[in-house]
Amino acid sequence: MVLEGDQMPLDPGKPTILTFYIPFTYAVSQSGMPLAAQALKARNELLSMSYKEIERKIRQQMAEMFGNYGFDPKTDIAGIITNRWGHAYVVPQPGFYFGRDGKPAPREAVRVGYGRVRFGHSELTGFQLWDAACDEGERATKQVLALIG
């Protein structure tokens, strides 16, 4: 990722590491199914695929994306490391981030915590990025420290 002024060495003559995040929701997002059911179906798709199949799809996708520019997956890919991680991204229902029908946003209730439990997660910002996770973790930590005095 190139974020907030970070510059990566974008040189086709140098090795690079690419990370692919595949949400697996593309096939079900237009199905009309409830969001939670879509997420379950997508996770099942992920976990039913072999590593070989995931690697084949990545090679195919990269060939389609970069083939017109001389990319050859047989010679240009040194290796692929595959992790089948059904990451627990939140599946926000309409209103989760900003409220709905005059009601407060559910993410704000999560930020308040429950009893002595506090939650700090990038999903509460809507940005699944490291810095958002750190900000939320810091907020939750300060809440816990205030509780224990």
C-alpha positions as CSV (number, residue, x, y, z in Angstrom):
1,M,0.0,0.0,0.0
2,V,1.1,3.5,-0.7
3,L,-0.4,5.6,2.1
4,E,0.0,9.1,3.3
5,G,3.2,9.9,1.4
6,D,5.0,6.6,1.9
7,Q,6.9,5.8,-1.3
8,M,7.7,2.3,-2.3
9,P,10.3,1.5,-4.9
10,L,8.0,1.1,-7.8
11,D,10.6,-0.1,-10.2
12,P,9.8,-3.0,-12.6
13,G,13.4,-4.1,-12.5
14,K,13.4,-4.7,-8.8
15,P,11.7,-7.4,-6.8
16,T,8.5,-6.5,-5.0
17,I,6.0,-8.1,-2.7
18,L,2.3,-7.9,-3.5
19,T,-0.5,-8.7,-1.1
20,F,-3.9,-9.8,-2.4
21,Y,-6.9,-9.5,-0.3
22,I,-9.8,-11.4,-1.8
23,P,-13.1,-10.7,-0.1
24,F,-15.0,-13.6,-1.8
25,T,-18.2,-11.6,-1.6
26,Y,-18.4,-10.6,-5.2
27,A,-20.5,-13.7,-6.1
28,V,-23.0,-13.1,-3.4
29,S,-23.2,-9.4,-3.0
30,Q,-26.0,-9.0,-5.6
31,S,-27.9,-12.0,-4.4
32,G,-30.3,-10.2,-2.1
33,M,-29.2,-12.4,0.8
34,P,-28.8,-10.8,4.2
35,L,-25.2,-9.5,4.8
36,A,-24.4,-12.0,7.5
37,A,-25.5,-14.9,5.1
38,Q,-23.4,-13.4,2.4
39,A,-20.3,-13.4,4.7
40,L,-20.9,-17.0,5.7
41,K,-21.3,-18.1,2.1
42,A,-18.1,-16.2,1.1
43,R,-16.1,-17.7,4.0
44,N,-17.3,-21.2,3.0
45,E,-16.1,-20.6,-0.5
46,L,-12.7,-19.5,0.8
47,L,-12.3,-22.5,3.1
48,S,-13.4,-25.0,0.4
49,M,-10.7,-23.9,-2.0
50,S,-7.4,-25.7,-2.1
51,Y,-4.2,-23.7,-1.8
52,K,-3.4,-24.8,-5.4
53,E,-6.6,-23.4,-6.6
54,I,-6.1,-20.1,-4.9
55,E,-2.5,-19.9,-6.3
56,R,-3.9,-20.7,-9.8
57,K,-6.5,-17.9,-9.5
58,I,-3.8,-15.4,-8.3
59,R,-1.5,-16.3,-11.2
60,Q,-4.5,-15.9,-13.7
61,Q,-5.5,-12.6,-12.2
62,M,-2.0,-11.2,-12.4
63,A,-1.6,-12.4,-16.0
64,E,-4.9,-10.6,-16.9
65,M,-3.9,-7.4,-15.0
66,F,-0.3,-7.2,-16.2
67,G,0.1,-9.4,-19.2
68,N,-0.2,-6.6,-21.7
69,Y,2.8,-5.0,-20.1
70,G,5.1,-8.0,-20.5
71,F,4.3,-9.8,-17.3
72,D,4.6,-13.6,-17.5
73,P,3.5,-15.4,-14.3
74,K,5.8,-18.4,-15.2
75,T,8.9,-16.3,-15.1
76,D,7.9,-13.2,-13.1
77,I,6.6,-14.9,-9.9
78,A,9.3,-16.3,-7.6
79,G,6.8,-17.7,-5.1
80,I,3.3,-17.3,-3.7
81,I,2.5,-17.7,0.0
82,T,-1.2,-18.4,0.6
83,N,-3.0,-17.9,3.9
84,R,-6.6,-18.9,4.0
85,W,-7.6,-16.5,6.7
86,G,-11.3,-15.8,7.0
87,H,-10.5,-12.4,8.5
88,A,-13.2,-11.2,10.8
89,Y,-14.0,-8.0,9.0
90,V,-17.2,-6.5,10.3
91,V,-20.1,-6.8,7.9
92,P,-21.6,-3.4,8.5
93,Q,-25.3,-3.1,8.1
94,P,-26.7,0.2,6.9
95,G,-26.4,2.7,9.7
96,F,-23.4,1.0,11.4
97,Y,-21.0,3.9,10.9
98,F,-23.2,6.9,10.9
99,G,-26.5,5.9,12.5
100,R,-29.9,5.6,10.8
101,D,-33.4,7.0,11.2
102,G,-32.1,9.4,13.9
103,K,-30.6,6.6,16.0
104,P,-27.0,6.6,17.1
105,A,-24.4,4.6,15.2
106,P,-23.9,1.0,16.6
107,R,-20.1,1.5,16.4
108,E,-20.4,4.2,19.0
109,A,-22.1,1.7,21.4
110,V,-19.2,-0.7,20.8
111,R,-16.7,2.1,21.5
112,V,-18.4,2.7,25.0
113,G,-17.7,-1.0,25.9
114,Y,-19.6,-3.4,28.1
115,G,-18.9,-3.7,31.8
116,R,-15.1,-3.8,32.1
117,V,-14.6,-4.9,28.5
118,R,-13.4,-2.3,25.9
119,F,-13.0,-2.9,22.2
120,G,-10.3,-1.4,20.0
121,H,-10.5,-2.4,16.4
122,S,-9.9,-0.7,13.1
123,E,-13.4,-1.8,11.9
124,L,-14.8,0.9,14.2
125,T,-13.4,3.6,12.0
126,G,-14.3,2.0,8.6
127,F,-10.7,1.9,7.6
128,Q,-9.1,-1.6,8.0
129,L,-5.6,-0.1,8.2
130,W,-2.8,-0.4,10.7
131,D,-2.9,3.2,11.9
132,A,-6.7,3.1,12.4
133,A,-6.2,-0.1,14.5
134,C,-3.6,1.7,16.6
135,D,-5.8,4.7,17.2
136,E,-8.7,2.4,18.3
137,G,-6.4,0.3,20.4
138,E,-5.0,3.5,22.1
139,R,-8.6,4.7,22.7
140,A,-9.6,1.4,24.3
141,T,-6.5,1.3,26.4
142,K,-7.1,4.8,27.8
143,Q,-10.7,3.7,28.7
144,V,-9.3,0.7,30.5
145,L,-6.7,2.8,32.4
146,A,-9.5,5.2,33.4
147,L,-11.5,2.2,34.8
148,I,-8.7,0.9,36.9
149,G,-7.7,4.3,38.0
